[in-house]
Amino acid sequence: MLIDSHCHLDFPEFAPERDAVVARARAAGLVRMITISTRIDKYDDVKAIAEAYDDVFFTVGTHPHQAHLDPETSAARIVELAQHPRCVGIGEAGLDYHYDQAPRDVAARVFRTHIAAARLSGLPLVIHARDADDDVAAILKDEMGKGAFTALLHCFTAGPALAATALNLGLSISFSGVVTFKNSDALRAIAATVPLDRILVETDAPFLAPIPHRGKRNEPAFVAHTAAAVAAVKGVSPSELGAVTTANVLRLFSKMPAPVQAAAA
């Protein structure tokens, strides 16, 4: 039993066979998938996909790559859009200094707006952080001082200092297929230190397919390989890791109803 806590089913790579992708995920033991927003102006697209499948839910937000294209949406507007019954989170939002597609000051302002929306709505914020560890940590600590909010660092590839900051603030950390890569020893070492009750797994599909599918288009069914890799570094069985991460997702994304299997467990 697994949940893909972060995928992008609205992306064009899935359009020709979205039904088959969801069916393969179910066959692989997935009980929930969360399709993550990258543009608020694409809200209707992610909403429609979540409405089409009983086991798919969605978030609302703007990725830092697009922050400069939608810098003025207010926290109140994001909260309004999040009222949809299948919208279970805010984001993804954050900072990305690897590509720097948006001016850094604009991205930081949009990031803070999403934090405010998470605080107001009570929904968790999905955070994108790449090559911006210090600034992400500073914003998180500053904003947490203004009032508590829940969040997770998705597709974690940062350093141990950001992981420690996130854990100290009560946040969760999600690992993607990157944790399976041969050159990811440092990342696996961080995963080994994250408490089991704070770990999530994801695909970030269609990106970052795990070994043995590296180089191919990723899809939610492949989250099982990531879960197995995390289980190995945590010293637990894949089935235990699946049960733990499923419980973690359902606790964090508490608006999302538990599947029958998890509710009975």
BELUR-V876183 format. One record per helix or strand of 3 or more residues. SS is the DSSP state (helix for helix, strand for strand). FROM is the first residue (numbers start at 1). LEN is the number of residues. If there is no record, write none. Layout:
ss->[SS,SS]
from->[FROM,FROM]
len->[LEN,LEN]
This chain:
ss->[strand,helix,strand,helix,strand,helix,helix,strand,helix,strand,helix,strand,helix,strand,helix,helix,helix,strand,helix,helix,helix]
from->[2,12,30,40,56,64,75,87,104,124,133,151,160,172,177,185,196,199,220,238,260]
len->[6,16,6,13,5,6,7,10,18,7,14,3,9,4,4,9,3,3,15,15,5]
